[in-house]
Amino acid sequence: MLLDLLNSRGELSFETLLFTFLSYAMVILLALPVHELAHGYVADKLGDHTARWNGRLTMNPFAHLDIMGTLMIFLFGVGYAKPVPVNPRNFRNYKTGMALTALAGPVSNLLMAFLSMAVLRGFYAFLPYGTALTIAITFFQQFALINISLAIFNLLPIPPLDGFRIVANLLPSKWSYYVDRYQMYITMAVMLLVFSGVLSRPISYLSIHIYNFIVRVLMF
Protein backbone atom coordinates (compact mmCIF):
# COMPACT_ATOMS: atom_id res chain seq x y z
CA MET A 1 0.00 0.00 0.00
CA LEU A 2 1.13 3.57 -0.61
CA LEU A 3 1.29 4.41 3.09
CA ASP A 4 4.03 1.80 3.50
CA LEU A 5 5.82 3.03 0.39
CA LEU A 6 5.77 6.63 1.57
CA ASN A 7 7.11 5.63 4.98
CA SER A 8 10.04 3.90 3.26
CA ARG A 9 10.51 6.49 0.53
CA GLY A 10 14.09 7.12 1.60
CA GLU A 11 14.94 3.53 0.62
CA LEU A 12 13.20 3.65 -2.77
CA SER A 13 14.10 5.46 -5.95
CA PHE A 14 11.90 8.14 -7.44
CA GLU A 15 11.21 5.88 -10.44
CA THR A 16 10.02 3.06 -8.18
CA LEU A 17 7.65 5.36 -6.31
CA LEU A 18 6.36 6.90 -9.54
CA PHE A 19 5.61 3.64 -11.33
CA THR A 20 4.15 2.07 -8.21
CA PHE A 21 1.80 5.04 -8.00
CA LEU A 22 0.95 4.59 -11.70
CA SER A 23 0.15 0.92 -11.11
CA TYR A 24 -2.32 1.95 -8.40
CA ALA A 25 -3.82 4.51 -10.78
CA MET A 26 -4.19 1.77 -13.41
CA VAL A 27 -6.08 -0.35 -10.88
CA ILE A 28 -8.47 2.56 -10.33
CA LEU A 29 -8.95 3.29 -14.04
CA LEU A 30 -8.89 -0.28 -15.38
CA ALA A 31 -9.17 -3.04 -12.77
CA LEU A 32 -12.14 -1.66 -10.83
CA PRO A 33 -14.19 -0.92 -13.98
CA VAL A 34 -13.40 -4.40 -15.33
CA HIS A 35 -14.44 -5.93 -12.00
CA GLU A 36 -17.82 -4.18 -12.03
CA LEU A 37 -18.31 -4.73 -15.76
CA ALA A 38 -17.76 -8.45 -15.18
CA HIS A 39 -20.55 -8.48 -12.59
CA GLY A 40 -22.90 -6.67 -14.93
CA TYR A 41 -21.97 -8.68 -18.01
CA VAL A 42 -22.57 -12.05 -16.32
CA ALA A 43 -25.86 -10.84 -14.81
CA ASP A 44 -26.90 -9.56 -18.24
CA LYS A 45 -26.13 -12.90 -19.87
CA LEU A 46 -28.09 -14.71 -17.15
CA GLY A 47 -31.23 -12.69 -17.79
CA ASP A 48 -30.93 -9.59 -15.58
CA HIS A 49 -30.45 -6.45 -17.68
CA THR A 50 -30.51 -3.98 -14.76
CA ALA A 51 -26.83 -3.07 -15.18
CA ARG A 52 -27.35 -2.40 -18.90
CA TRP A 53 -30.39 -0.19 -18.22
CA ASN A 54 -28.34 1.79 -15.64
CA GLY A 55 -25.42 2.37 -18.00
CA ARG A 56 -23.04 0.13 -16.07
CA LEU A 57 -21.99 -2.17 -18.93
CA THR A 58 -19.15 0.20 -19.72
CA MET A 59 -15.41 0.57 -19.19
CA ASN A 60 -15.85 4.25 -18.33
CA PRO A 61 -14.28 4.43 -14.83
CA PHE A 62 -16.45 7.38 -13.83
CA ALA A 63 -19.54 5.19 -14.13
CA HIS A 64 -18.16 2.83 -11.48
CA LEU A 65 -15.83 4.64 -9.09
CA ASP A 66 -16.64 5.37 -5.46
CA ILE A 67 -14.60 8.09 -3.73
CA MET A 68 -14.07 6.21 -0.44
CA GLY A 69 -13.35 2.92 -2.20
CA THR A 70 -10.82 4.65 -4.46
CA LEU A 71 -9.00 6.25 -1.52
CA MET A 72 -8.87 2.87 0.20
CA ILE A 73 -7.10 1.39 -2.84
CA PHE A 74 -4.38 4.04 -2.64
CA LEU A 75 -4.00 3.98 1.13
CA PHE A 76 -4.60 0.33 2.06
CA GLY A 77 -4.28 -1.68 -1.14
CA VAL A 78 -7.90 -2.91 -1.06
CA GLY A 79 -11.10 -1.07 -1.85
CA TYR A 80 -14.23 -1.11 -3.92
CA ALA A 81 -16.27 0.57 -6.65
CA LYS A 82 -19.98 1.35 -6.76
CA PRO A 83 -21.78 -2.01 -6.81
CA VAL A 84 -23.46 -2.89 -10.07
CA PRO A 85 -27.25 -3.02 -9.54
CA VAL A 86 -28.61 -6.55 -9.79
CA ASN A 87 -32.21 -7.76 -9.63
CA PRO A 88 -32.00 -11.49 -8.84
CA ARG A 89 -35.70 -11.97 -9.63
CA ASN A 90 -34.74 -11.69 -13.30
CA PHE A 91 -32.44 -14.72 -13.14
CA ARG A 92 -33.74 -17.98 -14.52
CA ASN A 93 -32.11 -19.66 -11.51
CA TYR A 94 -31.89 -17.35 -8.50
CA LYS A 95 -29.09 -19.11 -6.59
CA THR A 96 -26.90 -19.88 -9.59
CA GLY A 97 -27.38 -16.40 -11.02
CA MET A 98 -26.38 -14.63 -7.82
CA ALA A 99 -23.37 -16.88 -7.22
CA LEU A 100 -22.01 -16.57 -10.77
CA THR A 101 -22.60 -12.82 -10.88
CA ALA A 102 -20.78 -12.33 -7.57
CA LEU A 103 -17.91 -14.63 -8.58
CA ALA A 104 -17.33 -12.81 -11.88
CA GLY A 105 -15.69 -9.77 -10.26
CA PRO A 106 -12.95 -11.55 -8.26
CA VAL A 107 -12.29 -13.90 -11.20
CA SER A 108 -11.72 -10.87 -13.43
CA ASN A 109 -9.13 -9.55 -10.95
CA LEU A 110 -7.27 -12.86 -10.98
CA LEU A 111 -7.31 -12.92 -14.79
CA MET A 112 -5.92 -9.37 -14.90
CA ALA A 113 -3.17 -10.39 -12.49
CA PHE A 114 -2.27 -13.36 -14.69
CA LEU A 115 -2.29 -11.24 -17.87
CA SER A 116 -0.16 -8.58 -16.18
CA MET A 117 2.47 -11.16 -15.28
CA ALA A 118 2.25 -12.70 -18.77
CA VAL A 119 3.07 -9.29 -20.26
CA LEU A 120 5.96 -8.94 -17.82
CA ARG A 121 7.18 -12.39 -18.90
CA GLY A 122 7.34 -11.02 -22.44
CA PHE A 123 9.40 -8.06 -21.28
CA TYR A 124 11.82 -10.47 -19.59
CA ALA A 125 12.23 -12.27 -22.90
CA PHE A 126 12.91 -9.19 -25.04
CA LEU A 127 14.32 -6.46 -22.79
CA PRO A 128 17.92 -6.47 -21.55
CA TYR A 129 18.37 -6.00 -17.84
CA GLY A 130 18.36 -2.28 -17.11
CA THR A 131 16.15 0.69 -16.29
CA ALA A 132 13.35 -0.21 -18.71
CA LEU A 133 13.03 -3.74 -17.34
CA THR A 134 13.15 -2.48 -13.75
CA ILE A 135 10.30 -0.08 -14.52
CA ALA A 136 8.28 -2.87 -16.14
CA ILE A 137 8.85 -5.14 -13.13
CA THR A 138 7.72 -2.43 -10.70
CA PHE A 139 4.60 -1.57 -12.69
CA PHE A 140 3.33 -5.03 -13.64
CA GLN A 141 4.20 -6.73 -10.34
CA GLN A 142 2.33 -4.09 -8.35
CA PHE A 143 -0.64 -4.21 -10.71
CA ALA A 144 -0.79 -8.00 -10.37
CA LEU A 145 -0.45 -7.98 -6.59
CA ILE A 146 -3.15 -5.36 -6.10
CA ASN A 147 -5.53 -7.31 -8.33
CA ILE A 148 -4.86 -10.49 -6.36
CA SER A 149 -5.45 -8.62 -3.09
CA LEU A 150 -8.73 -7.23 -4.44
CA ALA A 151 -9.86 -10.72 -5.45
CA ILE A 152 -9.08 -12.15 -2.01
CA PHE A 153 -10.68 -9.21 -0.20
CA ASN A 154 -13.86 -9.44 -2.27
CA LEU A 155 -14.11 -13.20 -1.72
CA LEU A 156 -14.32 -12.79 2.06
CA PRO A 157 -17.75 -14.15 3.10
CA ILE A 158 -18.71 -10.87 4.77
CA PRO A 159 -21.45 -8.49 3.57
CA PRO A 160 -21.43 -6.49 1.39
CA LEU A 161 -18.50 -8.27 -0.32
CA ASP A 162 -18.87 -10.68 -3.24
CA GLY A 163 -17.92 -13.66 -1.09
CA PHE A 164 -21.01 -13.22 1.03
CA ARG A 165 -23.22 -13.03 -2.05
CA ILE A 166 -21.73 -16.36 -3.15
CA VAL A 167 -22.39 -18.18 0.14
CA ALA A 168 -25.58 -16.33 1.18
CA ASN A 169 -27.82 -18.82 -0.59
CA LEU A 170 -26.33 -21.62 1.50
CA LEU A 171 -27.24 -19.96 4.79
CA PRO A 172 -30.45 -20.76 6.69
CA SER A 173 -33.15 -18.12 6.18
CA LYS A 174 -32.89 -17.08 9.83
CA TRP A 175 -29.18 -16.31 9.47
CA SER A 176 -29.75 -14.33 6.27
CA TYR A 177 -32.41 -12.27 8.07
CA TYR A 178 -30.03 -11.30 10.88
CA VAL A 179 -27.21 -10.53 8.47
CA ASP A 180 -29.49 -8.24 6.44
CA ARG A 181 -30.74 -6.60 9.61
CA TYR A 182 -27.26 -5.78 10.88
CA GLN A 183 -25.48 -5.34 7.54
CA MET A 184 -24.66 -1.68 8.18
CA TYR A 185 -22.82 -2.57 11.40
CA ILE A 186 -21.05 -5.50 9.75
CA THR A 187 -19.90 -3.22 6.94
CA MET A 188 -18.58 -0.70 9.46
CA ALA A 189 -16.68 -3.50 11.21
CA VAL A 190 -15.12 -4.56 7.91
CA MET A 191 -14.03 -0.96 7.26
CA LEU A 192 -12.49 -0.81 10.74
CA LEU A 193 -10.55 -4.01 10.07
CA VAL A 194 -9.22 -2.51 6.84
CA PHE A 195 -8.31 0.84 8.40
CA SER A 196 -6.62 -0.82 11.37
CA GLY A 197 -4.53 -3.06 9.13
CA VAL A 198 -5.82 -6.25 10.75
CA LEU A 199 -6.73 -7.68 7.34
CA SER A 200 -3.46 -6.66 5.71
CA ARG A 201 -1.33 -9.56 6.94
CA PRO A 202 -3.63 -12.47 5.95
CA ILE A 203 -4.49 -10.85 2.60
CA SER A 204 -0.80 -10.20 1.88
CA TYR A 205 0.09 -13.77 2.86
CA LEU A 206 -2.46 -15.26 0.49
CA SER A 207 -1.62 -12.75 -2.25
CA ILE A 208 2.06 -13.69 -2.23
CA HIS A 209 1.24 -17.40 -2.50
CA ILE A 210 -1.11 -16.84 -5.45
CA TYR A 211 1.43 -14.50 -7.05
CA ASN A 212 4.19 -17.12 -6.69
CA PHE A 213 1.89 -19.73 -8.23
CA ILE A 214 1.34 -17.49 -11.27
CA VAL A 215 5.10 -16.94 -11.53
CA ARG A 216 5.69 -20.69 -11.54
CA VAL A 217 2.99 -21.27 -14.16
CA LEU A 218 4.56 -18.64 -16.43
CA MET A 219 8.03 -20.11 -15.79
CA PHE A 220 9.84 -16.94 -14.79
HELIX and SHEET records of a PDB file:
HELIX    1   1 LEU A    2  ASN A    7  1                                   6    
HELIX    2   2 ARG A    9  GLU A   11  5                                   3    
HELIX    3   3 PHE A   14  MET A   26  1                                  13    
HELIX    4   4 VAL A   27  ALA A   31  3                                   5    
HELIX    5   5 LEU A   32  LYS A   45  1                                  14    
HELIX    6   6 THR A   50  TRP A   53  1                                   4    
HELIX    7   7 PRO A   61  ALA A   63  5                                   3    
HELIX    8   8 ILE A   67  PHE A   76  1                                  10    
HELIX    9   9 PRO A   88  ASN A   90  5                                   3    
HELIX   10  10 TYR A   94  PHE A  126  1                                  33    
HELIX   11  11 THR A  131  ASN A  154  1                                  24    
HELIX   12  12 ASP A  162  VAL A  167  1                                   6    
HELIX   13  13 ALA A  168  LEU A  170  5                                   3    
HELIX   14  14 SER A  173  ARG A  181  1                                   9    
HELIX   15  15 GLN A  183  SER A  196  1                                  14    
HELIX   16  16 SER A  200  VAL A  217  1                                  18    
END                                                                             
